[in-house]
Amino acid sequence: GGSSAPKQDVKDLSYYAKCMVGGALACGLTHTIVTPLDLVKCRRQVDPTLYKGTADGFKKIHGAEGLKGLYTGWAPTLIGYNLQGIGKFGFYEIFKATYSGLLGEETYNNNKALTWAAASASAEFFADMFLCPFEGCKVRMQTTIDGSFPKTFGAAMTKMNAEGGASVFYKGIQPLWAR
């Protein structure tokens, strides 16, 4: 048998799309599944005396609001973290390829860790911009328990927009970037 040329590491649109879908699934589904835990955590951050602990929070929320109540904020969580996952995973690969191309093979090979860190930071910058409007909505839905804020996604987004326009959706961007 003849020898064949080394296989090229081709990254086409299909590759990047798979990374984005994988990121959406990895972030969106996992964050949505743990919505009840996030709900208790957020409410305890606002009022540490509200529940004795996580189990007490689950019990009290379920007793007062039912199973549906435990998943308050699931829709903006699913949408926001799907979008963040697209940015984290898909954009990371795009930035990695872009930066390695700009640096050239030798410089890239000598600075892979730094290049990967820059690609990761660049991807996270955009991923957080995708997440921020939905995370803000989710937090408001979860932490306003006196009935003064909607518990459904569409109504919550509409109310936030009416209260402050587009800028209200990015009030939390700096803390996201700082973490």
Buried (B, 14 or more C-beta within 10 A) or exposed (E): EEEEEEEEEEEEEEBBEEBBBBBBEBBBBEBBEEBBEBBBEBBBEEEEEBBEEEEEBBEBBBEEBEEEBBBBBBBBBBBBBBBBBBBBBBBBBBBBBBBBEEBEEEEBEEBEEEBBEBBBEBBBBBBBBBBBBBBBBBBBBBBBBEEEBBBEBEEBBEBBBEEEEEEBBBEBBEEBEEE
